[in-house]
Amino acid sequence: ITLQDAIKNAVGIIKEIEEMIASEQQ
């Protein structure tokens, strides 16, 4: 796994967490 792949995975996880938080606040 390259550093870029790790960053992409981290960004994807962050987006999923943000969506979960947003759905909880609504």
Beta strands, then each sheet from edge to edge (+ up, - down):
end
